Each structure stands twice: as C-alpha cells, then as structure tokens.
C-alpha cells in the first residue's frame, strides 16, 4: 500500500502522520515544560540556561528551515524526514547523558536540527509538493490529531519522570522515536513513488497562484505568520503566569490552561465539518480570534476562560493555515522551498520570545506584556486584510491577461 499513488492523501495516511507529529513535538517543543524543573533541581544548572536550551533548538531549526525546504522540494527530497526521529533521538540521548550544561546544549542543538527535518513545515512541504491543493484536508487531519500532543505526552512524561528520573525519561523517549518514526515515514513517503500533484488539481482556481519570491503578498504572509508564531509561543510559555497575576489560584490556572488544547482541536474539527472557506478569509478570522482571546485575558478572572477558548480557536486555525494559505496563494510549484523560507523568521522569532517575554513580565509586569500582545494581534488583523486586498488586486490584474490569451 503506497500512499503516494493516490491523487489525494488517504485518511489513514493523515492519521498515522498526525500521531507521528505527537511523538516528534512531544520530544522537542513541548518537552521542556515537564522536564525543565526536574533538571534544574537535579543538576543545579541555572534555570534560564536549562530553558534556554529550547530557544537554542528553535534558533537552529529556524536557520536550517530554508535549506530543509529546498531539499524537500527536490526529487526524493522528502526522504530526509525519515531521519528526523533518529536525529531528535540522538539529541535526547546526549542531553540525557550530559555531565555539563554545555553538553546539554549540544544535545538540544541536535534536537533543533531534527525539528527542522520532521515537524510541520517539512511535512506540509512534502505533502503539498506531492498532492498539490488536495493536501489541504490532510493538513487539517494532521493538526487535529497532533493538537492532543500535550494531552497525551505530558501525562506520559510525568509518569516516566516518577519512575525513571529525567535522564531515564529522555532515553526511553529517544528509544521510542528510533523505533517508530523511521518506519512511519518510510511507509508514508516511499522511494520511487509518483508525484501526482501536477495533475491532481494542484492549484486552487479562486486566486491565481504567483511566484512567492520577492512578491508583496509573500512578505505580508511572512510577517503575519511570524507575529502569529510569536503570539503562540508567548501565550504557551506564559499563560500560567498571566492567570496567576489575575488573582487566580494555581490549581484554577492549570485547569483553565487545559482549555487551550481542546479549543485548538475543536476548531480543526469544525474545519472538517463545515463548508470550506478561502484561506485568505480564514487568516483574518484566525487573527480576530487571537485578538479577542488575548484582550479578554486583560479582564476579570470570570472571563479568562472565554479568552483562552477564543485564543485557542484562533491559534488552531492558524496552524492549519500555515500549510493551506501558501499553497492557495502560490500554488504547489516550489511550495516546499516557500514553506522553508516562511519558517525561518517564525522559528527565529519564537526562539527569542520566551526570554523577551520573561524580561518584560519581570520588568514591566503582566498587564504591560498583555498589552504588547494585544498590539501585535491588532497589527496582524490589518496585515491579514492587506493580504486579502493584495490577492484581489492580483486577481484583477491577472484575469484580463488570461482572457486576452484565451481569445
């Protein structure tokens, strides 16, 4: 059974890839939230250094993203994803055995390389290259399933920590990645499989695709995605701090924070049920949800739950649109390279966000931090409207030329 022989990705393929993303995200981006404090207590390494290892991994991932995207865009280039689990596993093993913080950093540098090779940006690039516009539903299924990452992985990590300590937990997780990821990607992207995207309705007709390079639309999308990535990281890292500052107890804050995952998953489920809308409209709705959610966090504790849900809905849409909007605007040709280029500023900005947010909260307080997020979210709504306007102008400019050519 070769998934690539289909003109669109099968549901089974999407489900399997969704669970593989849970493993990869859980062993990288979402790992430090659980193991960070046990590492600090056990080793005595500075708190900011231990958590800074994740920022280092994100920086490495961002710097590598364009090269990985170009690689995925070449013939058989998606084969590089097969080795993402091996690379992350190697980084986890080095971190687990690290006798010194510098060796720990080395492990996370390697983890960052594996993140560039196997997380959303590389996977969406490979699916978009292979299936064209029909990959959109796969993006939704994959993000729907992987949205349960923290719900599944955090309890598992907590259980392992209680039994084996942080070093044993990392080694066990590394072994799981070694066993699972390589065969999954070998099955999902077999060598020598056909590339049907060119003949599978690869471009959406509503907006004429245009080259991404040096276009106004491309830069607007890049800025919009980068601000969205900063918002996601800032809220994910500092949500508990925000809620505690709003006179909410720790137990209540953790309970409210648990609403975030289901909200993000819920909007992806709705995306499967309701009629499809243009990604250009979707990005504006996503930005509006994020703005409303963050703004409500400025209010009383009574409305904090509504704020988290609205933010989760908006951010959940954004995750899907990371794959579908570039495909809609620029078409499948060169899609893998475009995804890689768009990923770099997002990941670099994400790398700086936890540190910058922590400094702002410490120096200016949580309300000032939230007002900065509200300002960024407001700017992103205007950028999304500029994307809509630019695509309309481009469509009007392209349509007469197409009519003349046909006549």
N, C-alpha and C positions, 0 to 999 in steps of 0.2 A: 504494500500500500504506500504509494508515493504522493504526499500532499501536493507537490509541485505540478502534478499532471492536471489538476483542476484549474478551471478558469477563475475560480474564486476560492479562498481558503475555506476548508471544511470547518464545521463546528468543533469536531474532535481536535483538529489542529489548534484552534484558538484556545480550547480548554486546557490542553496539555501545555501550551506555551504560557498561559496565564499562571498555572501552578509553578512552572519553572521560574517565572518572574518573582513569585512569592519567595522562593528559595534564594534567588540572587539578591533581591532588595533586602531581605531579612538578614543576609550575611554581609551586608555592606552599609547602605544608607541608614537603615533602622537598627543596626546592631548596637551602636554606642549608647543609645537611650537606656538599655538594660545593663550592659556590661561595664559602662563607664565608671560608676561609683564603686563597684567591687574592685576594679583595677586600681583606683586611687587608694582605697583602703588597704589593699594588699601590698602594693608596691611603695606607697608614699610619693609616687610621682606627682608633680603639680597638676591640679585639676584642669587648668586651662591647657596644659600640654597634652594631657590624655584626650580631651575632647577636641583639641586642635588637630589631632591625627585625622579625624573625619574631614575637616576642612582641607587638609593636605591631600587626601584622597580625591575630594571633589575637584580641587585645582588640577591635579594630574589628569583626571577624567576629562575636564574641560579642555585642557591643552591637547589631548590626544583625539578628541571627538572629530575634528575635521578630517584627520588622516584616516581614522576608522571609517568614517562615512565614505570617503573616496575609495577605500579598499572594498567596502561592501558593494559599492556601485559597479565594480569590475566583475568580469565573468568569474563565477565561482567564489566571488569575494565574501559571500555570506558565511563561507566555511570558517572564517575567523571566529565566529560566535561559538563554535563548538568548544573552543579552548577557554572561554570566559570563566567557566566553573573551575577549571584547573588553575587558572591564574589567581582567582579570588581565594581558592583553597590554599594555594602556596602562600599568599599573603597572610591568611588567617593562621597558618601553621607557624610562620615566622613570628607573628605577633604573639602567639601563644607561648612560644619558647623564648621570647625576648628577655635577656638578662638586664637590659638597659633601655632607657626611653628612646635612644637613637635607633636601636634595632626594631623597636616597636613602630617607629616612624617608617622604617624601611618596609615593614610588613604592610602598612597602610598605603604606601606609595604603590606597591604591587596590587593591592586591592583596588586602588583607583584605576589602574590600567585595566583590570578585569571588568570594572564597572563600565568603562568606555566600550569594551568589546561586547557586552552582553545585555545591558539594560535597555530601557525603552527606545532610545534614539537609534541604536544599532538595529534592534529588532524591527521597529517600524520602517526603517530604511530598507531592510531586506524584504519585508512583506510588500511595501509599496513598489519596489523595483520588480518584484515577481508577479504581483497580481494587479497592479495599477489601482484604479479607483475602487475596484471591488474589495480592496483590502480594508476599507473603512469599517465594515461590520466586525472584522477580526480585531481591529483596534479597540472597539467597544467591548467585545467579549473579554479580551485580554485584560484591559484595565478594570473591568467589572470584577473579575476573579482576583487579580492582584491587589485590588483595593482591600481585601481581607488580610493583607500581609501582617499588619501589626496585631490584628485579632488572633491570628494563628501563631505567628512566630514569637511574639513577646511572652505568652504563657509558656511555650516550649522552652525558650531560653531561660526563663525564671526557674522552671523545673530542673533543667540541666545544671544551672548555677548551684542550686541547693544540693545536688548530688556530687558534682564533679569540680566545682570551682570554675573561675573564669577561664583558666588555661585549658582545662579539660573540655569545657563547653566549646571553645574555639576549635579544638582539634576534632571533636565529634562533628561539628558543623562542617568543617573542611572535608571530612570523610564523606559526608552526605553529598556535598557538591561534586566531589570526584566521581561518585557512583552514579549520580542522576543526570547532571547537565549534559555531559558529552553524548550519551545515547539519545537524549531528547532532541538535541539539535542535529545529530546525525540523521535521525528519522524525519525531522521537520524540514531540513534543507539538504536532501541527498545530493551527492555529486552527479553531474551529468543530467540533472532534471531540466525539463523545458522551462522556458521563461515566457509564459503566456501573456504578460501584462500588455505587450504591444498590441495584442489582438483581442483583449478581453475588456473592451470598453475602458481603456486605461485612463481616459481623460473625461472630466465632467464637463458637460456641454454648456452649463449655465454661465460660466466665466471662462473666457478664452485663456488657456494657460500661457504663461510667458516665462522667458528665462529669468531665473531668480537673481542672477549675478548683477549687481550694481543697479537694481531697479528700486524705485521708491517704495513699492509695495513690500519688497523683501526687507528693507530696513525698518519699515513700520512693524512688520511681523516680528522681526528680531527684537526690537525694543519692547513690544508687547509681551512676547514670551519671556524675556529677561526679567521684566518687572513682575510678571506672574510667578516666576521661579523664586524671586526674592521674597515675595509675599508668602508663598507656600512654606519656604524654609523658616522665615521669621515666625510665622504662626505655629508651625510644628514644634519648633525648638522652645518657644517662649510662652505657649498657651497656658501652661500651669502657672507661670509667674504672673501672667495677665489676670487670671481668675483669682489668684490669691490676693493680689493687690486690690481686688474689688470686694474685699471682705467676705470671700467665700472660703470655707474650710477646705483643708487638703483633700479629705475624703470626697466632698462635694465637687471639688475641682477635677479630681480624677474621674468621677462619674460623668461630669459634663463633657470632659475631654473625650470620653468614649463615644460621644455622639458624632464625632468628626468622621470616623471611618464609615459607619452606616450611611451617613449623609452623602459622602462621596460615592459610595457604591450605589446608593439609591438613584442618583441622577443618571448613572451609567445604565441602570436597568430601565429607567424611563426612556433612555435614548433608543433602546431596542423595541419598546412597545409603541411609542408614538411616531407619527409620520416624520420623515426626515426633513430637517431644515438646512439651509445653506450654512456651511461652517463660518461664513463671513457674518451672518446674523448670530450664530451661536457664540462667537467670541465676544460680541457685545453683551449678550445675556450673561455669559460667564463673568465678565468683568463687573457687571451690575450686581450680581450675587455676592461676589467677593467684597465689593464696597459696602453693600448693605450689612453684610455679616460683621465686618471689622468695625463699622460705625456703631452697631448695636453693642459691641463689647465695651464701648465708652460709657454706656448707660448703666442702669441699676442691675444688680445680680438677677433680678426677676427675668430680664430679657436676654441674659447671657446665653441661655440655651438656644433661643431663636437666632442669635447672632452666629453661634457655632454651626447650626444647621444650614443657614443661608450661605455662610462661607464655604462649608463642605460641599454644598450643591454647586456653587460657582467653581470651586477648585476641581471638583470631579469632572465637570465639563471641560475644563482647561486641559486635563490630562489626555482626554480623547482628541481634542482639537490640536494638540501638539503633533499628532500624526495626520489628521484629516485636512486641516487648513492648508499646510504647504502643498499637499497632494492636489487639493482643489484649485489652488491659485497657480501653481507652477507645473502641474502635470507629472507623470511618472518618469519622464526622461530626466536623468540627472538627479532624481529625487533623493537617492542615498547620500550624495555629496551635499545637497542642500540641507538635509537633516543634520549632517555632521557640522556644517558651518553654523547653523542656527543653535546647535547645542553648546558650542564653546562659550559664548558670552553668558549663557544661562548658568552653566556649571561654575564658571569663574566667579560670577556674582553670588551664587549660592555658597561658595567656599568662604567668602568674606562676611556673609550675613550673620552667622551665629556670633562671631567676635564683635562685629559692629553693633549688633542688637544688644549684646550684653553690656558693652560700654555705654550705650545710650540709656539703657534701663538703670544702670548703676549711677550715671552722672546726672541724668535729667528726669528719671522716673518713668513709670509705665505709661501714664497718660500722654507724655510727650512722644514716647515710642509709638503709641497707637495713632496719634495724630499724623505722624510721619507715614504710617501705613495707609491711613485714610487718604492722604495727599497722593501717594503713589497709586492707590486704587482709582482715585478720581482721574488722574492723568491717563491711566490705562483705558478708561472708558472713552475718553476723547481720542486716544490713539486707535481704538477699535473702530470708532466712527470714521476716522481718516482712512483706515483700511477699506471700509465699505465704500467711501466716496472714490478712492483711487481705483478700485475694481470696476465701479460703474463707468468712470471716465475711460478706463482702458477698454471696457467692452464696447462703448460707443465709438471709440476710435478704431477698434478692430473690425466691427461689423460692416461698415461701408466698404472697407477694403476687401472683405470676404465676398460681399455682394458683387463688387466690380469684377473680381477674379472669376466668379461663377458665370457672369454674363459674357 
